[in-house]
Amino acid sequence: MPVVALKPGYTGPVADTEDKFHGKRLLYIGWDDHLLFCSPVCLPLPPDMPFGALVGQVLPGIYGSHPDFARIDWSSVSWLDSGQPFKPDPAKTLAENGLVHKSVIRFRTPGLRGLAGSSS
């Protein structure tokens, strides 16, 4: 995410470049229509992690407390990568799926719109 400095000519070290995360990449992940989680989560993940492991092992720990999570039909989920439609291959790594440091991915779960359809 680019930042615009208010002071003209400002320069300084960038503190969140990929090399500062010990081989991991920051991924922002959000679940659309589920505002019980008010913003995307930011996770440091290894680029060689299979996308299927993200879905099967990481996301349950993040979103599993929501009653809709157990009802997700993962075959019908639609994904966005930085606002663009994205069809991840679960067998490929995050890097092979084109996810880079600070990628923003969101997922939509058809038929599930939060607690009693409230988007929460």
BAFI-3210 file (N, C-alpha, C; in Angstrom, 3 decimals, decimal comma, padded with zeros to 6 digits):
// residues 120
n [1|2|3|4|5|6|7|8|9|10|11|12|13|14|15|16|17|18|19|20|21|22|23|24|25|26|27|28|29|30|31|32|33|34|35|36|37|38|39|40|41|42|43|44|45|46|47|48|49|50|51|52|53|54|55|56|57|58|59|60|61|62|63|64|65|66|67|68|69|70|71|72|73|74|75|76|77|78|79|80|81|82|83|84|85|86|87|88|89|90|91|92|93|94|95|96|97|98|99|100|101|102|103|104|105|106|107|108|109|110|111|112|113|114|115|116|117|118|119|120]
n.u [000,835|000,743|001,950|001,249|003,212|002,798|004,584|006,517|009,107|009,765|011,579|012,392|013,213|011,665|009,672|008,281|008,962|009,241|011,589|011,955|010,454|011,321|011,337|008,673|005,479|003,321|-000,102|-003,243|-006,409|-009,809|-013,247|-015,984|-019,160|-019,298|-019,170|-018,685|-016,089|-014,343|-012,495|-010,051|-007,809|-004,335|-001,773|001,360|002,739|004,297|005,638|005,736|003,669|000,970|-002,015|-004,282|-003,669|-003,809|-006,568|-007,553|-006,132|-005,295|-007,329|-009,553|-008,705|-008,795|-011,348|-013,102|-014,733|-017,064|-020,484|-021,271|-019,005|-018,541|-020,401|-019,581|-019,359|-016,739|-016,222|-017,843|-017,040|-016,092|-013,236|-011,213|-008,387|-006,696|-008,931|-009,587|-011,131|-010,224|-008,942|-007,851|-005,492|-005,683|-003,618|-001,305|001,334|001,176|002,745|002,943|000,336|000,297|000,267|001,591|003,832|001,929|-000,451|-003,965|-006,523|-009,850|-012,747|-015,858|-018,869|-021,345|-024,782|-024,329|-024,528|-023,699|-024,689|-027,932|-028,393|-027,494|-025,125|-023,162]
n.v [-001,176|002,091|005,046|008,418|011,052|013,829|015,859|017,578|016,037|014,135|011,382|008,085|005,038|002,094|000,092|-002,275|-004,122|-007,119|-008,569|-008,203|-009,989|-012,550|-014,559|-014,801|-013,717|-010,946|-011,350|-010,027|-010,898|-011,161|-011,778|-011,466|-009,929|-010,608|-009,087|-009,437|-009,802|-007,143|-006,106|-006,980|-009,648|-009,660|-011,690|-013,282|-015,365|-018,317|-018,224|-020,648|-022,166|-024,345|-023,324|-024,701|-025,466|-023,033|-022,585|-024,933|-025,184|-022,708|-020,665|-021,774|-021,328|-018,604|-017,686|-019,608|-019,440|-018,233|-018,918|-019,401|-020,391|-023,198|-024,019|-023,422|-023,986|-024,841|-025,284|-023,561|-021,038|-017,716|-015,887|-012,974|-011,201|-008,532|-007,048|-008,153|-010,842|-014,167|-017,387|-019,609|-022,314|-025,056|-026,901|-025,642|-023,422|-020,454|-018,487|-019,531|-019,213|-016,590|-014,767|-012,107|-010,238|-008,454|-008,829|-008,532|-010,517|-011,620|-013,439|-014,760|-016,148|-017,817|-017,642|-017,451|-014,996|-013,890|-013,584|-014,551|-013,489|-010,882|-009,739|-009,801]
n.w [000,000|-000,972|000,629|001,278|002,075|004,244|004,473|002,200|000,307|002,182|003,355|004,301|006,060|004,871|006,765|006,530|004,523|002,559|003,160|005,854|007,276|007,871|005,814|005,309|003,952|004,122|004,143|003,519|004,531|003,954|004,786|002,997|003,674|006,357|008,918|011,568|011,834|011,604|009,819|007,293|008,155|008,907|007,999|008,555|006,282|004,924|001,621|000,292|001,217|000,591|-001,084|-000,368|002,255|003,548|003,425|004,711|007,141|008,236|007,959|009,478|012,127|012,270|011,404|012,287|014,567|013,845|013,256|010,574|009,345|009,451|007,663|005,121|001,686|000,100|-002,557|-003,907|-003,278|-004,048|-004,988|-004,514|-005,573|-004,640|-005,465|-007,911|-009,732|-008,869|-009,157|-007,177|-007,079|-005,126|-004,745|-005,455|-004,374|-002,276|-003,502|-006,121|-006,848|-007,357|-005,288|-003,577|-001,399|000,848|-000,522|-000,997|-000,238|-000,685|000,262|-000,841|000,221|-001,138|-000,289|002,406|004,671|007,086|010,597|010,902|008,354|008,530|007,750|009,638]
ca.u [000,000|001,533|001,615|001,588|003,695|002,274|005,705|007,226|010,490|009,986|012,122|012,666|013,281|010,396|009,834|007,491|009,291|009,196|012,832|011,929|009,504|011,952|010,909|007,213|004,824|002,080|-001,313|-004,458|-007,480|-011,106|-014,422|-017,060|-020,479|-019,155|-018,587|-018,270|-014,669|-014,550|-011,520|-009,222|-006,710|-003,026|-001,054|002,654|002,660|005,387|005,191|005,648|002,503|-000,081|-003,236|-005,187|-003,339|-004,380|-008,010|-007,849|-005,442|-005,142|-008,607|-010,399|-008,248|-009,117|-012,780|-013,883|-015,684|-018,321|-021,362|-021,323|-017,777|-018,712|-021,356|-019,018|-019,101|-015,529|-016,228|-018,622|-016,476|-015,406|-012,081|-010,695|-007,019|-006,580|-010,139|-009,802|-011,480|-009,040|-009,281|-006,647|-005,320|-005,326|-002,390|-000,160|001,715|000,695|003,535|002,536|-000,982|000,479|000,122|002,852|003,850|000,848|-001,646|-005,241|-007,457|-011,161|-013,560|-017,316|-019,496|-022,737|-025,808|-023,971|-024,404|-023,561|-025,678|-029,318|-028,379|-027,250|-023,755|-022,285]
ca.v [000,000|003,312|006,063|009,767|011,850|015,191|016,796|017,421|015,579|013,174|010,059|007,311|003,602|001,362|-000,895|-003,495|-004,837|-008,576|-009,072|-008,013|-010,933|-013,857|-015,514|-014,845|-012,601|-010,506|-011,458|-009,500|-011,814|-010,726|-012,588|-010,539|-010,088|-011,156|-007,964|-009,811|-009,536|-005,796|-005,759|-008,139|-009,995|-009,643|-012,871|-013,581|-016,748|-018,684|-018,252|-022,017|-022,842|-024,600|-022,557|-025,600|-025,408|-021,775|-022,799|-026,025|-025,140|-021,361|-019,943|-022,211|-020,688|-017,190|-017,444|-020,770|-019,154|-017,745|-020,059|-019,671|-020,979|-024,653|-024,244|-022,978|-024,926|-024,246|-025,398|-022,457|-019,763|-016,890|-015,213|-011,763|-010,841|-007,084|-006,584|-008,848|-012,251|-014,994|-018,798|-020,255|-023,765|-025,462|-027,697|-024,763|-022,584|-019,073|-017,800|-020,033|-018,648|-015,173|-013,915|-011,453|-009,530|-007,490|-009,089|-008,451|-011,476|-011,675|-014,546|-014,615|-017,449|-017,726|-018,139|-017,173|-013,544|-013,509|-014,006|-014,317|-012,675|-009,479|-009,388|-009,720]
ca.w [000,000|-000,960|001,628|000,843|003,204|004,270|004,385|000,923|000,367|003,267|003,047|005,499|005,783|004,827|007,827|006,367|003,302|002,727|003,753|007,314|007,873|008,058|004,794|005,181|003,271|004,747|003,328|004,127|004,143|004,454|004,468|002,654|004,302|007,702|009,640|012,911|011,679|011,051|008,788|006,945|009,058|008,256|008,473|007,944|005,823|004,016|000,230|-000,212|001,796|-000,395|-000,855|000,351|003,686|004,032|003,612|005,633|008,424|008,776|008,068|010,608|013,358|012,212|011,220|012,713|015,648|013,268|012,940|009,135|008,822|009,276|006,578|003,838|000,594|-000,471|-004,019|-004,476|-002,818|-005,042|-004,418|-005,143|-005,232|-004,862|-006,144|-009,179|-009,577|-008,680|-008,962|-006,650|-007,181|-003,762|-004,722|-005,687|-003,237|-002,314|-004,523|-007,441|-007,112|-007,670|-004,104|-003,243|-000,119|001,060|-001,329|-000,289|-000,803|-000,035|-000,225|-000,738|000,437|-001,572|000,623|003,802|004,802|008,495|011,582|010,472|007,149|008,905|007,347|010,814]
c.u [000,877|001,025|002,056|001,992|003,118|003,376|006,436|008,674|010,781|010,569|012,393|012,704|011,878|010,540|009,091|007,732|009,393|010,440|012,859|011,038|010,009|011,414|009,409|006,714|003,580|000,955|-002,469|-005,605|-008,777|-012,227|-015,575|-018,373|-020,411|-018,440|-018,407|-016,746|-014,593|-013,579|-010,763|-008,187|-005,422|-002,212|000,310|002,683|003,819|004,884|005,062|004,505|001,488|-001,336|-004,253|-004,924|-003,847|-005,855|-008,282|-007,252|-005,379|-006,493|-009,522|-009,989|-008,592|-010,628|-013,679|-014,884|-017,021|-019,201|-021,448|-020,114|-017,929|-019,628|-020,817|-018,859|-017,924|-015,485|-017,005|-018,097|-015,868|-014,352|-011,745|-009,263|-006,850|-007,717|-010,458|-010,189|-010,232|-009,503|-008,025|-006,669|-004,867|-004,018|-001,144|000,102|001,087|001,429|003,116|001,156|-000,911|000,327|001,494|002,728|002,797|-000,305|-002,870|-006,180|-008,736|-011,894|-015,022|-017,926|-020,977|-023,704|-025,522|-023,681|-024,391|-024,715|-027,081|-029,394|-028,053|-025,910|-022,833|-021,926]
c.v [001,235|004,284|007,407|010,562|013,253|016,236|016,567|016,978|014,579|011,886|009,359|005,841|002,987|000,178|-002,201|-004,189|-006,330|-009,127|-008,946|-009,041|-012,372|-014,920|-015,625|-013,613|-012,232|-010,668|-010,906|-010,351|-011,353|-011,628|-011,629|-010,922|-010,742|-010,129|-008,217|-009,631|-008,217|-005,401|-007,023|-008,403|-009,949|-010,783|-012,979|-015,070|-017,065|-018,765|-019,658|-022,820|-023,115|-023,789|-023,403|-025,620|-024,112|-021,978|-023,829|-025,920|-023,751|-020,681|-020,463|-021,566|-019,208|-016,966|-018,552|-020,519|-018,640|-018,935|-020,379|-020,460|-022,475|-024,979|-023,857|-024,158|-024,341|-024,355|-024,258|-021,081|-019,017|-016,062|-013,965|-011,568|-009,383|-006,570|-007,278|-010,298|-013,131|-016,424|-019,526|-021,766|-024,236|-026,248|-026,839|-023,900|-021,197|-018,302|-018,245|-019,533|-017,142|-014,237|-013,403|-010,783|-008,420|-007,642|-008,994|-009,447|-011,473|-012,883|-014,287|-015,993|-017,350|-018,357|-017,893|-015,691|-013,126|-013,984|-013,596|-013,388|-011,210|-008,933|-009,182|-011,113]
c.w [000,000|000,096|001,080|002,077|003,113|004,132|003,057|001,129|001,460|002,704|004,363|005,154|005,792|005,773|007,585|005,026|003,591|003,422|005,283|008,028|007,864|007,089|004,616|004,448|004,052|003,734|004,143|003,604|004,781|003,960|004,237|003,333|005,675|008,578|011,129|012,993|010,909|009,955|008,405|008,027|008,249|008,861|007,796|007,578|004,888|002,575|-000,335|000,420|000,680|-000,058|-000,088|001,844|004,305|004,358|004,712|007,013|009,047|008,994|009,184|011,937|013,418|012,258|011,771|013,819|015,118|012,893|011,442|008,642|008,552|008,107|005,199|002,891|-000,180|-001,992|-004,672|-004,071|-003,997|-004,323|-005,212|-004,655|-005,637|-005,740|-007,454|-008,935|-009,671|-008,435|-008,484|-006,881|-005,805|-003,670|-004,920|-004,460|-003,365|-003,410|-005,923|-007,835|-007,345|-006,491|-003,681|-001,878|-000,124|000,064|-000,429|-000,956|000,021|-000,577|000,077|-000,688|000,073|-000,566|002,091|003,926|006,267|009,354|011,143|009,258|007,375|008,426|008,545|011,310]
res [m|p|v|v|a|l|k|p|g|y|t|g|p|v|a|d|t|e|d|k|f|h|g|k|r|l|l|y|i|g|w|d|d|h|l|l|f|c|s|p|v|c|l|p|l|p|p|d|m|p|f|g|a|l|v|g|q|v|l|p|g|i|y|g|s|h|p|d|f|a|r|i|d|w|s|s|v|s|w|l|d|s|g|q|p|f|k|p|d|p|a|k|t|l|a|e|n|g|l|v|h|k|s|v|i|r|f|r|t|p|g|l|r|g|l|a|g|s|s|s]
***
